[in-house]
Amino acid sequence: MLRFFKGKLPPVHEDDDSSSNQTLMEINLEDIPADPGQRPGILQYNINDRDRVRRAYLQKGPCQPHNHDFPLKKFGNQNRKFNKVWFTEYSTWLEYSVSKDAVYCLCCYLFKPDVGGQSGGDHFGSEGFTNWKRNDKLSIHVGGPNSAHNKAWGKCADLMNQNQHIETIVCKQSDKEKGKYKMRLNTSIEVARYLSTQGLAFRGHDESESSANPGNFIALVKTFGRINSDIEAITLKNAPLNHKMICSDIQKEIVNAFAMEVLRAIISDIGDSTFCLMVDEARDISMKEQMALVVRYVDKSGSVIERFLGVEHVTDTSALTLKSTIDDFFSRYGLSVSKLRGQGYAGASNMKGHLMA
């Protein structure tokens, strides 16, 4: 419980994946392991660092210790060992692990898709291949043009092509194009702001530009265009196909950004003051249990304020589950149980205890 007794609001990370059970690796490009048998999985690195790690490995090239004394291994009645000639045959991707006495594929480690048992399964990606009797498996792993290996190798080539990087393309854009992008983004933000404050639905059944009855978002963007010819000249049909700023994912990201800013403002307004918590639980339209959280507090001017904090999905409505979800919410946003002075649970009368009385 000590983690809940905090005095200050910690920073809120919108992209924090709290559902992940993996511990993300701290990045230090100077210390990344060269031995493929000692490397952590690429997905254990932070998503914002993975391309930097991939680029570092590609710049170093595959781990190929030519001067290593490769140990013998018993296969039936014969002793066999790794043949360093294979380094020459598969020079761009084949790696050898001294610690595991196994070979790996560099590009599959960096960009391995989930292909199950195809293209040699996971032997060359994370487990390591050690059957020196079946060296034909190396060419089988490479496969044809559409194999998992060649697709991964294509991604490696794309990553090393600086001209294709988003940063390069953005830097090459003219000030005029950057201005158009900013105006399209601001238009989408203002439309989302209006629809959110009015409680209106964003999307309709037919979102195509030729639709006579599009959703509210598209209709309002068109209205902005009719009012301002500069907006009309760069939005919807006049915008690049991949840069219209109107897709559902962008709409959700904008609304989520609004929600995070509002939540920050509420928690900042509460500060170190005491507050009350009100909880209600119900099923949504998809029959999932959800819990709504509302706080009541006195602001700096002495007014009693009630603010809706958000909805948290729960697996069930038992006391233990609700309390655990509240604990997690408090910990995530820096609210302290020690400042809690009153609680109400509509439809959750089984909540009890010295902290949930």
JOGIMO-V881167 format. One record per residue. N is the residue number from 1. PHI is phi in whole degrees, 0 to 359 (NA if undefined). NEAR is the number of other C-alpha atoms within 12 Angstrom. Layout:
# JOGIMO-V881167
n=N phi=PHI near=NEAR
n=N phi=PHI near=NEAR
This chain:
# JOGIMO-V881167
n=1 phi=NA near=14
n=2 phi=298 near=12
n=3 phi=291 near=19
n=4 phi=271 near=24
n=5 phi=269 near=20
n=6 phi=243 near=22
n=7 phi=257 near=23
n=8 phi=234 near=19
n=9 phi=278 near=25
n=10 phi=282 near=20
n=11 phi=294 near=18
n=12 phi=260 near=23
n=13 phi=253 near=15
n=14 phi=295 near=19
n=15 phi=265 near=16
n=16 phi=290 near=14
n=17 phi=269 near=15
n=18 phi=288 near=15
n=19 phi=278 near=9
n=20 phi=281 near=12
n=21 phi=264 near=9
n=22 phi=276 near=16
n=23 phi=268 near=16
n=24 phi=290 near=21
n=25 phi=279 near=22
n=26 phi=287 near=19
n=27 phi=264 near=23
n=28 phi=214 near=15
n=29 phi=297 near=21
n=30 phi=283 near=13
n=31 phi=249 near=15
n=32 phi=296 near=25
n=33 phi=296 near=23
n=34 phi=276 near=29
n=35 phi=291 near=30
n=36 phi=297 near=40
n=37 phi=283 near=29
n=38 phi=252 near=23
n=39 phi=279 near=29
n=40 phi=286 near=26
n=41 phi=300 near=28
n=42 phi=298 near=37
n=43 phi=285 near=26
n=44 phi=279 near=21
n=45 phi=276 near=25
n=46 phi=302 near=23
n=47 phi=302 near=20
n=48 phi=281 near=18
n=49 phi=254 near=20
n=50 phi=300 near=28
n=51 phi=294 near=25
n=52 phi=294 near=23
n=53 phi=294 near=36
n=54 phi=301 near=37
n=55 phi=296 near=27
n=56 phi=297 near=26
n=57 phi=293 near=35
n=58 phi=292 near=30
n=59 phi=291 near=19
n=60 phi=285 near=21
n=61 phi=86 near=25
n=62 phi=295 near=33
n=63 phi=282 near=34
n=64 phi=227 near=33
n=65 phi=283 near=27
n=66 phi=298 near=20
n=67 phi=270 near=13
n=68 phi=287 near=17
n=69 phi=273 near=14
n=70 phi=290 near=25
n=71 phi=285 near=20
n=72 phi=278 near=18
n=73 phi=222 near=18
n=74 phi=281 near=14
n=75 phi=232 near=14
n=76 phi=67 near=10
n=77 phi=262 near=8
n=78 phi=241 near=11
n=79 phi=263 near=15
n=80 phi=230 near=20
n=81 phi=212 near=26
n=82 phi=298 near=33
n=83 phi=259 near=30
n=84 phi=292 near=24
n=85 phi=299 near=16
n=86 phi=295 near=25
n=87 phi=301 near=25
n=88 phi=286 near=15
n=89 phi=292 near=17
n=90 phi=233 near=26
n=91 phi=291 near=22
n=92 phi=274 near=28
n=93 phi=222 near=37
n=94 phi=288 near=39
n=95 phi=233 near=43
n=96 phi=240 near=39
n=97 phi=260 near=34
n=98 phi=294 near=26
n=99 phi=289 near=19
n=100 phi=254 near=22
n=101 phi=50 near=30
n=102 phi=213 near=34
n=103 phi=250 near=45
n=104 phi=222 near=44
n=105 phi=249 near=48
n=106 phi=297 near=46
n=107 phi=291 near=41
n=108 phi=288 near=44
n=109 phi=296 near=40
n=110 phi=282 near=41
n=111 phi=223 near=35
n=112 phi=291 near=35
n=113 phi=280 near=25
n=114 phi=276 near=18
n=115 phi=244 near=19
n=116 phi=63 near=13
n=117 phi=267 near=14
n=118 phi=286 near=22
n=119 phi=52 near=31
n=120 phi=85 near=31
n=121 phi=61 near=27
n=122 phi=258 near=25
n=123 phi=300 near=28
n=124 phi=272 near=40
n=125 phi=269 near=40
n=126 phi=223 near=32
n=127 phi=279 near=25
n=128 phi=94 near=33
n=129 phi=254 near=32
n=130 phi=230 near=31
n=131 phi=276 near=25
n=132 phi=293 near=28
n=133 phi=287 near=21
n=134 phi=248 near=18
n=135 phi=292 near=22
n=136 phi=295 near=16
n=137 phi=296 near=22
n=138 phi=294 near=31
n=139 phi=288 near=22
n=140 phi=297 near=19
n=141 phi=299 near=35
n=142 phi=298 near=30
n=143 phi=68 near=20
n=144 phi=272 near=14
n=145 phi=301 near=14
n=146 phi=258 near=15
n=147 phi=290 near=23
n=148 phi=299 near=33
n=149 phi=297 near=40
n=150 phi=291 near=28
n=151 phi=293 near=25
n=152 phi=295 near=32
n=153 phi=296 near=31
n=154 phi=298 near=21
n=155 phi=292 near=26
n=156 phi=297 near=31
n=157 phi=296 near=23
n=158 phi=296 near=21
n=159 phi=297 near=27
n=160 phi=277 near=20
n=161 phi=275 near=17
n=162 phi=300 near=15
n=163 phi=292 near=15
n=164 phi=265 near=16
n=165 phi=289 near=16
n=166 phi=300 near=14
n=167 phi=300 near=12
n=168 phi=294 near=12
n=169 phi=296 near=15
n=170 phi=296 near=16
n=171 phi=295 near=15
n=172 phi=281 near=15
n=173 phi=295 near=15
n=174 phi=284 near=12
n=175 phi=300 near=12
n=176 phi=295 near=12
n=177 phi=293 near=19
n=178 phi=296 near=18
n=179 phi=294 near=17
n=180 phi=296 near=26
n=181 phi=299 near=25
n=182 phi=297 near=20
n=183 phi=291 near=28
n=184 phi=297 near=33
n=185 phi=296 near=29
n=186 phi=298 near=22
n=187 phi=297 near=34
n=188 phi=296 near=40
n=189 phi=295 near=29
n=190 phi=294 near=22
n=191 phi=295 near=33
n=192 phi=296 near=38
n=193 phi=298 near=26
n=194 phi=294 near=23
n=195 phi=296 near=26
n=196 phi=293 near=23
n=197 phi=291 near=15
n=198 phi=269 near=12
n=199 phi=68 near=12
n=200 phi=262 near=17
n=201 phi=290 near=23
n=202 phi=275 near=34
n=203 phi=251 near=24
n=204 phi=244 near=19
n=205 phi=282 near=14
n=206 phi=231 near=17
n=207 phi=264 near=21
n=208 phi=291 near=19
n=209 phi=293 near=22
n=210 phi=273 near=13
n=211 phi=295 near=13
n=212 phi=278 near=14
n=213 phi=221 near=17
n=214 phi=285 near=21
n=215 phi=291 near=26
n=216 phi=297 near=29
n=217 phi=296 near=38
n=218 phi=297 near=38
n=219 phi=298 near=30
n=220 phi=286 near=32
n=221 phi=298 near=39
n=222 phi=297 near=31
n=223 phi=296 near=20
n=224 phi=303 near=28
n=225 phi=294 near=25
n=226 phi=292 near=15
n=227 phi=283 near=13
n=228 phi=236 near=16
n=229 phi=296 near=15
n=230 phi=295 near=18
n=231 phi=290 near=30
n=232 phi=299 near=24
n=233 phi=287 near=22
n=234 phi=234 near=31
n=235 phi=249 near=36
n=236 phi=51 near=33
n=237 phi=294 near=22
n=238 phi=267 near=20
n=239 phi=262 near=21
n=240 phi=302 near=17
n=241 phi=301 near=14
n=242 phi=260 near=14
n=243 phi=215 near=23
n=244 phi=274 near=32
n=245 phi=62 near=34
n=246 phi=229 near=39
n=247 phi=292 near=24
n=248 phi=297 near=21
n=249 phi=296 near=14
n=250 phi=293 near=22
n=251 phi=300 near=30
n=252 phi=295 near=22
n=253 phi=297 near=21
n=254 phi=295 near=30
n=255 phi=296 near=26
n=256 phi=297 near=22
n=257 phi=295 near=22
n=258 phi=302 near=23
n=259 phi=299 near=24
n=260 phi=294 near=22
n=261 phi=292 near=19
n=262 phi=296 near=19
n=263 phi=297 near=30
n=264 phi=301 near=26
n=265 phi=296 near=19
n=266 phi=296 near=30
n=267 phi=293 near=36
n=268 phi=294 near=23
n=269 phi=292 near=27
n=270 phi=293 near=35
n=271 phi=58 near=25
n=272 phi=263 near=24
n=273 phi=284 near=27
n=274 phi=280 near=26
n=275 phi=205 near=31
n=276 phi=251 near=30
n=277 phi=240 near=33
n=278 phi=236 near=29
n=279 phi=232 near=35
n=280 phi=227 near=30
n=281 phi=230 near=31
n=282 phi=198 near=25
n=283 phi=265 near=20
n=284 phi=272 near=15
n=285 phi=294 near=8
n=286 phi=270 near=9
n=287 phi=67 near=12
n=288 phi=266 near=17
n=289 phi=288 near=22
n=290 phi=222 near=25
n=291 phi=235 near=35
n=292 phi=266 near=32
n=293 phi=244 near=31
n=294 phi=229 near=30
n=295 phi=245 near=35
n=296 phi=233 near=30
n=297 phi=208 near=31
n=298 phi=255 near=22
n=299 phi=279 near=22
n=300 phi=294 near=15
n=301 phi=270 near=10
n=302 phi=91 near=10
n=303 phi=271 near=12
n=304 phi=279 near=16
n=305 phi=241 near=20
n=306 phi=243 near=21
n=307 phi=225 near=27
n=308 phi=278 near=25
n=309 phi=270 near=29
n=310 phi=154 near=25
n=311 phi=241 near=23
n=312 phi=244 near=32
n=313 phi=282 near=27
n=314 phi=231 near=28
n=315 phi=285 near=20
n=316 phi=204 near=22
n=317 phi=249 near=30
n=318 phi=289 near=21
n=319 phi=301 near=25
n=320 phi=296 near=19
n=321 phi=293 near=23
n=322 phi=296 near=33
n=323 phi=296 near=29
n=324 phi=297 near=23
n=325 phi=292 near=26
n=326 phi=295 near=39
n=327 phi=302 near=25
n=328 phi=295 near=24
n=329 phi=296 near=29
n=330 phi=299 near=31
n=331 phi=295 near=26
n=332 phi=293 near=26
n=333 phi=247 near=34
n=334 phi=78 near=31
n=335 phi=275 near=38
n=336 phi=250 near=35
n=337 phi=297 near=33
n=338 phi=294 near=22
n=339 phi=264 near=26
n=340 phi=279 near=27
n=341 phi=242 near=21
n=342 phi=197 near=22
n=343 phi=220 near=31
n=344 phi=221 near=26
n=345 phi=232 near=29
n=346 phi=290 near=19
n=347 phi=76 near=19
n=348 phi=225 near=26
n=349 phi=288 near=19
n=350 phi=279 near=18
n=351 phi=286 near=25
n=352 phi=202 near=17
n=353 phi=127 near=12
n=354 phi=289 near=9
n=355 phi=262 near=20
n=356 phi=236 near=27
n=357 phi=282 near=18
